[in-house]
Amino acid sequence: MPLNLVVCLKQIPNPDLQFQIAPDGKDIRRDALNYKLNGADEYALEEAVRLKEKNGGRVVAVTLGPKRTEQMLREALAKGADEAVRIAWDDPAAFDAGKNARLLAAAVRTLPHDLVLTGVQSDDYVNSATGGLVAGILGLAHASVVTRVAVQGSRVEVACELEGGLQRVYTLPLPALLSIQFGANTPRYAPLPAIMKAARQPIKELGPAALGLSNWEAVPLPYAFGIRGLSPPTAKGHAEMIAGSVEEQAKRFAQVLREKGFVRR
Amino acid sequence: MAGGVLIVAEHLERRIAPSTLELIATARPLSRALGDERNARIAVLGHGVREIASHLAGYTLDVLLLDHPALAEYTGDGYVQALRGTVESTKPRVILVAHTSQGYDFAPALAGTMDLPLVTNCLAVDLEGDRLVATRRLLNEKVQAQVEIRSDRPIVVTMRPGAVKAMGPARGMMTVTEVPVTLDPSSIRETFVRLERPQVQDIDLSTADIIVSAGRGIQKKENLALVEEFAKAIGGVVGASRPLTDMDWLPKTRQVGQSGKTVRPKLYVACGISGAMQHVAGMKDAGLIVAINTDPTAPIFEVAHVGFIADALKLLPATLKELKA
């Protein structure tokens, strides 16, 4: 059965970088950040493309964010997505997972969907909330932390990872939403001709009207959300930090290992 | 009694998740802030789990037992539908769930289905008047955020495991109340098939005294040889952070962290591991933690006893030379 697949992607600042707090204390400084496709979402995208290759169908990649996210959407097109949609809400931070999920749900509602895939978490805000919220809002069956997916007729079998390496296997009916875990597959590289082609493909923009809203602030929410402030984490570290040249550090490391009895000499 | 705090207990194969005891500790100051320290309840969902409910009643809070054959195994639909009635009748101000695999399946689905506010993966929560203030960590633990939610609806909160100290049992038992569950089993769409356990055909990291773990900082699979050589020289075995086992550089059995092994060796050397919370959860109780990382802001240094701001690929061979000298 050909599948209508929707994959939700997020563009995030590379979390390996160092961050500074903006002067108003409500966001990080974003003037010189290097953005990338969220780690877990790479696996969600790959899973969507593999499901299409196996079952037939189409993959639509959806994101929420400013113009800069188009680069990520083109990457998704080059890796096998058939269509790219950007919810054109330009908030560079978008801290409120509840609002993001409601906007994504509204966009997914406008698309045919047998399976909606998300990453298990975004590495910037680590909420692990968006997928489950979208499922709840749209009334979709769902499974989280999915490491294995197999579509069988009108149902899908999934393995869901628990703590300590245990997995629960479920089957659920389509339409369903799955949050995909890191390592679920091996994401592909985009071939050069596909990158060239993706550069010319149109990206569909959804404004508030397309989602049934008068403006971006009109999303009905059962709460008021606010960032009280961002700060560097209160250092609770008590490590003895060892500076110096590599030779000096090595001397100290060897000394620690000897003092603590891990090596004899 | 309405309002207060509702804790959703987690259990698997008749064992209570340690994170549930942490939620009890989190609930106390919250219910105190709401004016009545006793106004908190623990919901136990399952089938044939009275023993778990009775055990939890030893933690100074009343327990609601939601027993139904369709709740014998966790499903998102089953839990959401069963708890819905309890949320509507007890109208809690805060619903506490652990930020575990099951928790982040359940909590957002409950919030999405019932149109409730949600804040997840919190290190701490506090109530200030009509506001819930949550402390969270962003961007690989490098930024701390205080988030506030104002709502007259129950607020769903997930707490990061290990963020607060678990509550010990107190003197005296509270009551277990069996709550009738209205649940249509045919409306549960997820069908549980089986529980799979990891295959063990490799060394068992959890019994090792010395573990030298490698992370993305070692850059190339070939560089694992260096980590192995170092581990061998000090009588240890090689572990890894998740990205390495995801890339099949090492078997899954070597993964340390929340979704892999929890280890308590005498010595843990973290080479090029940044220290994301999922990894730290699996090794923070090691006797001596030595961290090697080029990034001075890497969160691994928060749990380390000895820290080297260095490239492990340079420091390990230099230390080997030093040990042989």
HADDOCK unambig.tbl for C-alpha pairs under 7 A between the chains (distance, minus, plus):
assign (segid A and resid 15 and name CA) (segid B and resid 139 and name CA) 5.23 0.50 0.50
assign (segid A and resid 15 and name CA) (segid B and resid 140 and name CA) 5.86 0.50 0.50
assign (segid A and resid 98 and name CA) (segid B and resid 118 and name CA) 6.94 0.50 0.50
assign (segid A and resid 123 and name CA) (segid B and resid 139 and name CA) 6.31 0.50 0.50
assign (segid A and resid 123 and name CA) (segid B and resid 140 and name CA) 6.94 0.50 0.50
assign (segid A and resid 124 and name CA) (segid B and resid 138 and name CA) 5.67 0.50 0.50
assign (segid A and resid 124 and name CA) (segid B and resid 139 and name CA) 4.34 0.50 0.50
assign (segid A and resid 124 and name CA) (segid B and resid 140 and name CA) 6.99 0.50 0.50
assign (segid A and resid 125 and name CA) (segid B and resid 138 and name CA) 4.85 0.50 0.50
assign (segid A and resid 125 and name CA) (segid B and resid 139 and name CA) 6.23 0.50 0.50
assign (segid A and resid 126 and name CA) (segid B and resid 138 and name CA) 6.64 0.50 0.50
assign (segid A and resid 127 and name CA) (segid B and resid 120 and name CA) 5.46 0.50 0.50
assign (segid A and resid 127 and name CA) (segid B and resid 121 and name CA) 6.05 0.50 0.50
assign (segid A and resid 128 and name CA) (segid B and resid 104 and name CA) 6.19 0.50 0.50
assign (segid A and resid 129 and name CA) (segid B and resid 104 and name CA) 6.62 0.50 0.50
assign (segid A and resid 129 and name CA) (segid B and resid 108 and name CA) 5.40 0.50 0.50
assign (segid A and resid 132 and name CA) (segid B and resid 105 and name CA) 6.20 0.50 0.50
assign (segid A and resid 132 and name CA) (segid B and resid 108 and name CA) 4.73 0.50 0.50
assign (segid A and resid 132 and name CA) (segid B and resid 109 and name CA) 4.76 0.50 0.50
assign (segid A and resid 133 and name CA) (segid B and resid 108 and name CA) 4.71 0.50 0.50
assign (segid A and resid 133 and name CA) (segid B and resid 109 and name CA) 5.30 0.50 0.50
assign (segid A and resid 133 and name CA) (segid B and resid 111 and name CA) 6.64 0.50 0.50
assign (segid A and resid 133 and name CA) (segid B and resid 112 and name CA) 4.49 0.50 0.50
assign (segid A and resid 134 and name CA) (segid B and resid 112 and name CA) 6.71 0.50 0.50
assign (segid A and resid 135 and name CA) (segid B and resid 109 and name CA) 6.44 0.50 0.50
assign (segid A and resid 136 and name CA) (segid B and resid 109 and name CA) 4.57 0.50 0.50
assign (segid A and resid 136 and name CA) (segid B and resid 110 and name CA) 6.75 0.50 0.50
assign (segid A and resid 136 and name CA) (segid B and resid 112 and name CA) 4.03 0.50 0.50
assign (segid A and resid 136 and name CA) (segid B and resid 113 and name CA) 4.27 0.50 0.50
assign (segid A and resid 137 and name CA) (segid B and resid 112 and name CA) 4.69 0.50 0.50
assign (segid A and resid 137 and name CA) (segid B and resid 113 and name CA) 5.50 0.50 0.50
assign (segid A and resid 139 and name CA) (segid B and resid 113 and name CA) 6.96 0.50 0.50
assign (segid A and resid 141 and name CA) (segid B and resid 189 and name CA) 6.15 0.50 0.50
assign (segid A and resid 141 and name CA) (segid B and resid 190 and name CA) 6.84 0.50 0.50
assign (segid A and resid 143 and name CA) (segid B and resid 105 and name CA) 6.75 0.50 0.50
assign (segid A and resid 144 and name CA) (segid B and resid 105 and name CA) 5.38 0.50 0.50
assign (segid A and resid 145 and name CA) (segid B and resid 101 and name CA) 6.72 0.50 0.50
assign (segid A and resid 162 and name CA) (segid B and resid 101 and name CA) 5.45 0.50 0.50
assign (segid A and resid 162 and name CA) (segid B and resid 259 and name CA) 6.49 0.50 0.50
assign (segid A and resid 163 and name CA) (segid B and resid 101 and name CA) 6.88 0.50 0.50
assign (segid A and resid 163 and name CA) (segid B and resid 258 and name CA) 5.55 0.50 0.50
assign (segid A and resid 163 and name CA) (segid B and resid 259 and name CA) 4.53 0.50 0.50
assign (segid A and resid 163 and name CA) (segid B and resid 260 and name CA) 6.94 0.50 0.50
assign (segid A and resid 164 and name CA) (segid B and resid 258 and name CA) 6.31 0.50 0.50
assign (segid A and resid 164 and name CA) (segid B and resid 259 and name CA) 4.92 0.50 0.50
assign (segid A and resid 164 and name CA) (segid B and resid 260 and name CA) 4.82 0.50 0.50
assign (segid A and resid 164 and name CA) (segid B and resid 261 and name CA) 5.71 0.50 0.50
assign (segid A and resid 165 and name CA) (segid B and resid 197 and name CA) 6.82 0.50 0.50
assign (segid A and resid 165 and name CA) (segid B and resid 198 and name CA) 5.77 0.50 0.50
assign (segid A and resid 165 and name CA) (segid B and resid 259 and name CA) 5.35 0.50 0.50
assign (segid A and resid 165 and name CA) (segid B and resid 260 and name CA) 5.19 0.50 0.50
assign (segid A and resid 166 and name CA) (segid B and resid 196 and name CA) 5.75 0.50 0.50
assign (segid A and resid 166 and name CA) (segid B and resid 197 and name CA) 4.94 0.50 0.50
assign (segid A and resid 166 and name CA) (segid B and resid 198 and name CA) 6.25 0.50 0.50
assign (segid A and resid 167 and name CA) (segid B and resid 195 and name CA) 5.75 0.50 0.50
assign (segid A and resid 167 and name CA) (segid B and resid 196 and name CA) 4.99 0.50 0.50
assign (segid A and resid 167 and name CA) (segid B and resid 197 and name CA) 6.63 0.50 0.50
assign (segid A and resid 168 and name CA) (segid B and resid 194 and name CA) 6.00 0.50 0.50
assign (segid A and resid 168 and name CA) (segid B and resid 195 and name CA) 4.62 0.50 0.50
assign (segid A and resid 168 and name CA) (segid B and resid 196 and name CA) 6.19 0.50 0.50
assign (segid A and resid 169 and name CA) (segid B and resid 192 and name CA) 6.23 0.50 0.50
assign (segid A and resid 169 and name CA) (segid B and resid 193 and name CA) 5.30 0.50 0.50
assign (segid A and resid 169 and name CA) (segid B and resid 194 and name CA) 5.34 0.50 0.50
assign (segid A and resid 169 and name CA) (segid B and resid 195 and name CA) 6.25 0.50 0.50
assign (segid A and resid 170 and name CA) (segid B and resid 190 and name CA) 6.19 0.50 0.50
assign (segid A and resid 170 and name CA) (segid B and resid 191 and name CA) 5.28 0.50 0.50
assign (segid A and resid 170 and name CA) (segid B and resid 192 and name CA) 4.52 0.50 0.50
assign (segid A and resid 170 and name CA) (segid B and resid 193 and name CA) 5.16 0.50 0.50
assign (segid A and resid 171 and name CA) (segid B and resid 190 and name CA) 5.87 0.50 0.50
assign (segid A and resid 171 and name CA) (segid B and resid 191 and name CA) 5.19 0.50 0.50
assign (segid A and resid 171 and name CA) (segid B and resid 192 and name CA) 6.73 0.50 0.50
assign (segid A and resid 172 and name CA) (segid B and resid 189 and name CA) 5.76 0.50 0.50
assign (segid A and resid 172 and name CA) (segid B and resid 190 and name CA) 4.65 0.50 0.50
assign (segid A and resid 172 and name CA) (segid B and resid 191 and name CA) 6.18 0.50 0.50
assign (segid A and resid 173 and name CA) (segid B and resid 189 and name CA) 6.53 0.50 0.50
assign (segid A and resid 183 and name CA) (segid B and resid 246 and name CA) 4.51 0.50 0.50
assign (segid A and resid 222 and name CA) (segid B and resid 115 and name CA) 6.58 0.50 0.50
assign (segid A and resid 222 and name CA) (segid B and resid 116 and name CA) 6.19 0.50 0.50
assign (segid A and resid 222 and name CA) (segid B and resid 117 and name CA) 6.21 0.50 0.50
assign (segid A and resid 222 and name CA) (segid B and resid 151 and name CA) 6.63 0.50 0.50
assign (segid A and resid 223 and name CA) (segid B and resid 117 and name CA) 5.96 0.50 0.50
assign (segid A and resid 223 and name CA) (segid B and resid 149 and name CA) 6.47 0.50 0.50
assign (segid A and resid 223 and name CA) (segid B and resid 150 and name CA) 5.47 0.50 0.50
assign (segid A and resid 223 and name CA) (segid B and resid 151 and name CA) 4.50 0.50 0.50
assign (segid A and resid 224 and name CA) (segid B and resid 149 and name CA) 5.69 0.50 0.50
assign (segid A and resid 224 and name CA) (segid B and resid 150 and name CA) 5.02 0.50 0.50
assign (segid A and resid 224 and name CA) (segid B and resid 151 and name CA) 6.48 0.50 0.50
assign (segid A and resid 225 and name CA) (segid B and resid 148 and name CA) 5.90 0.50 0.50
assign (segid A and resid 225 and name CA) (segid B and resid 149 and name CA) 4.84 0.50 0.50
assign (segid A and resid 225 and name CA) (segid B and resid 150 and name CA) 6.62 0.50 0.50
assign (segid A and resid 226 and name CA) (segid B and resid 147 and name CA) 5.87 0.50 0.50
assign (segid A and resid 226 and name CA) (segid B and resid 148 and name CA) 5.14 0.50 0.50
assign (segid A and resid 226 and name CA) (segid B and resid 149 and name CA) 6.54 0.50 0.50
assign (segid A and resid 227 and name CA) (segid B and resid 146 and name CA) 6.14 0.50 0.50
assign (segid A and resid 227 and name CA) (segid B and resid 147 and name CA) 4.63 0.50 0.50
assign (segid A and resid 227 and name CA) (segid B and resid 148 and name CA) 6.22 0.50 0.50
assign (segid A and resid 228 and name CA) (segid B and resid 146 and name CA) 5.27 0.50 0.50
assign (segid A and resid 228 and name CA) (segid B and resid 147 and name CA) 5.50 0.50 0.50
assign (segid A and resid 228 and name CA) (segid B and resid 148 and name CA) 6.43 0.50 0.50
assign (segid A and resid 229 and name CA) (segid B and resid 145 and name CA) 5.88 0.50 0.50
assign (segid A and resid 229 and name CA) (segid B and resid 146 and name CA) 5.41 0.50 0.50
assign (segid A and resid 230 and name CA) (segid B and resid 143 and name CA) 6.66 0.50 0.50
assign (segid A and resid 230 and name CA) (segid B and resid 144 and name CA) 5.57 0.50 0.50
assign (segid A and resid 230 and name CA) (segid B and resid 145 and name CA) 4.44 0.50 0.50
assign (segid A and resid 230 and name CA) (segid B and resid 146 and name CA) 6.41 0.50 0.50
assign (segid A and resid 231 and name CA) (segid B and resid 143 and name CA) 5.91 0.50 0.50
assign (segid A and resid 231 and name CA) (segid B and resid 144 and name CA) 5.20 0.50 0.50
assign (segid A and resid 231 and name CA) (segid B and resid 145 and name CA) 6.46 0.50 0.50
assign (segid A and resid 232 and name CA) (segid B and resid 142 and name CA) 6.51 0.50 0.50
assign (segid A and resid 232 and name CA) (segid B and resid 143 and name CA) 4.99 0.50 0.50
assign (segid A and resid 232 and name CA) (segid B and resid 144 and name CA) 5.75 0.50 0.50
assign (segid A and resid 233 and name CA) (segid B and resid 142 and name CA) 6.42 0.50 0.50
assign (segid A and resid 233 and name CA) (segid B and resid 143 and name CA) 5.64 0.50 0.50
assign (segid A and resid 233 and name CA) (segid B and resid 144 and name CA) 4.95 0.50 0.50
assign (segid A and resid 236 and name CA) (segid B and resid 302 and name CA) 6.19 0.50 0.50
assign (segid A and resid 237 and name CA) (segid B and resid 301 and name CA) 6.46 0.50 0.50
assign (segid A and resid 237 and name CA) (segid B and resid 302 and name CA) 3.94 0.50 0.50
assign (segid A and resid 237 and name CA) (segid B and resid 303 and name CA) 6.16 0.50 0.50
assign (segid A and resid 238 and name CA) (segid B and resid 302 and name CA) 6.88 0.50 0.50
assign (segid A and resid 238 and name CA) (segid B and resid 305 and name CA) 6.47 0.50 0.50
assign (segid A and resid 239 and name CA) (segid B and resid 301 and name CA) 6.47 0.50 0.50
assign (segid A and resid 239 and name CA) (segid B and resid 302 and name CA) 7.00 0.50 0.50
assign (segid A and resid 239 and name CA) (segid B and resid 304 and name CA) 5.35 0.50 0.50
assign (segid A and resid 239 and name CA) (segid B and resid 305 and name CA) 4.20 0.50 0.50
assign (segid A and resid 239 and name CA) (segid B and resid 306 and name CA) 4.94 0.50 0.50
assign (segid A and resid 239 and name CA) (segid B and resid 307 and name CA) 5.89 0.50 0.50
assign (segid A and resid 240 and name CA) (segid B and resid 305 and name CA) 6.05 0.50 0.50
assign (segid A and resid 240 and name CA) (segid B and resid 306 and name CA) 4.75 0.50 0.50
assign (segid A and resid 240 and name CA) (segid B and resid 307 and name CA) 5.99 0.50 0.50
assign (segid A and resid 241 and name CA) (segid B and resid 306 and name CA) 5.98 0.50 0.50
assign (segid A and resid 241 and name CA) (segid B and resid 307 and name CA) 4.61 0.50 0.50
assign (segid A and resid 241 and name CA) (segid B and resid 308 and name CA) 6.02 0.50 0.50
assign (segid A and resid 242 and name CA) (segid B and resid 307 and name CA) 6.03 0.50 0.50
assign (segid A and resid 242 and name CA) (segid B and resid 308 and name CA) 5.26 0.50 0.50
assign (segid A and resid 243 and name CA) (segid B and resid 308 and name CA) 6.79 0.50 0.50
assign (segid A and resid 243 and name CA) (segid B and resid 309 and name CA) 6.83 0.50 0.50
assign (segid A and resid 246 and name CA) (segid B and resid 315 and name CA) 5.90 0.50 0.50
assign (segid A and resid 247 and name CA) (segid B and resid 318 and name CA) 6.39 0.50 0.50
assign (segid A and resid 250 and name CA) (segid B and resid 315 and name CA) 6.06 0.50 0.50
assign (segid A and resid 250 and name CA) (segid B and resid 318 and name CA) 5.61 0.50 0.50
assign (segid A and resid 250 and name CA) (segid B and resid 319 and name CA) 4.39 0.50 0.50
assign (segid A and resid 250 and name CA) (segid B and resid 322 and name CA) 6.62 0.50 0.50
assign (segid A and resid 251 and name CA) (segid B and resid 319 and name CA) 6.71 0.50 0.50
assign (segid A and resid 251 and name CA) (segid B and resid 322 and name CA) 6.20 0.50 0.50
assign (segid A and resid 253 and name CA) (segid B and resid 319 and name CA) 6.62 0.50 0.50
assign (segid A and resid 254 and name CA) (segid B and resid 319 and name CA) 6.00 0.50 0.50
assign (segid A and resid 254 and name CA) (segid B and resid 322 and name CA) 6.37 0.50 0.50
assign (segid A and resid 254 and name CA) (segid B and resid 323 and name CA) 5.88 0.50 0.50
assign (segid A and resid 262 and name CA) (segid B and resid 234 and name CA) 6.58 0.50 0.50
assign (segid A and resid 263 and name CA) (segid B and resid 234 and name CA) 6.11 0.50 0.50
